[in-house]
C-alpha cells in the first residue's frame, strides 16, 4: 500500500499479506501480515518513517506504479555547478 505523509510529504510503500480464512461455522475473516507477523489493517493514521507524523493518507494499490514521479530517487541529484546570478541590479553608489 502506498502512503504519503501530510507533514513532510514523504511517499513510501508498505507490503502486506492478507490471509482469508473461514471457521467451522462458515464465518469469514482476514488476517493482515507484515514480515510474517500479524498487524492491524493499514489505515490513514500510519506513522511516517521519515518524521514520525501520524497524518498519512493511503493511495489505491498500484498507484505508485502509475505515478513514478512520486517515488524518491535512490541517490540525491548532483548539485548544479552553474553560478547563480541575481536579477536585481547592483546599486550604482
N, C-alpha and C positions, 0 to 999 in steps of 0.2 A: 504494500500500500504506500503510495506517495503522500508525503506530508509537507506543509510549508509553515514555518514559524511566523506569527504575526508580529513578533517583536524585532527579530534580526533578519527576517526574510530568507533564512536558510531553508533549502529544499533537500529532503532526504527521503529514502525509501526503506521500509521495513518489510521483511518477508515473513509470512505466517503460513502454517499448515493448518487446515481445518479438517477435522475428522467428524464425519456424520455417523451417528450410532442410533440404534433402536433397542430399547429394553424388551424384556419378555412380555410386557403389556402392550407393546406397539407404540409407545411414546418415543418420538424422535428428539434428538438433541445434538448439539455441536460442542466440540472441544477445540479451542484455539491453542496452537502450539507455536512457540518461538524458540529455536535452538533446542528442540526436543522437550521443553518444559511447558506446562500449561500456563497460559496467560489469559487475562481478560480480553475480550474482543477489542480491536482498535477503536479509538474514539477521538473526537476532535480535541480532547484535552491531553493529547500526547505531549511528552516532555521533549523539548528541543535539545538535541545532543550538543549544540554549539553554545547556547546561552542559558539553558535550563528553564526557559519560559514554558508555561503550560497552556499557551494560547496558540494552538496549531490547528490548521484546517486539513482535511483529508481530500485527496483527489480520487476520482474513479480509477479502478485498476487499469493499467496500461496508459495512463495519462502522460507519464514522462517519456514513453517511447514515441508518442505523437508530438511532444514538445521538448526536443533535445536541448533547446536553448536554456532551459531551466536547470539542467544538470551542471553543477560546477565542474570546471576543468580539473584534471588530475594535478597539473602544475600551474602555479600562477603565471600570468603572462609576463614576458620580459619587459622591462621598463623601456619607454620610448626615449631615444637619445637626442631627439630634436629639441633644441633650446626653446624655452617659452619666451615669446615676445609680447610685451604689453601693448594693447591697442590705445592706451592713454598716452598722449604726448607728454614729454618731459617739460617742466617749466623752463622758460627762457632765461630766467634770472637765477 
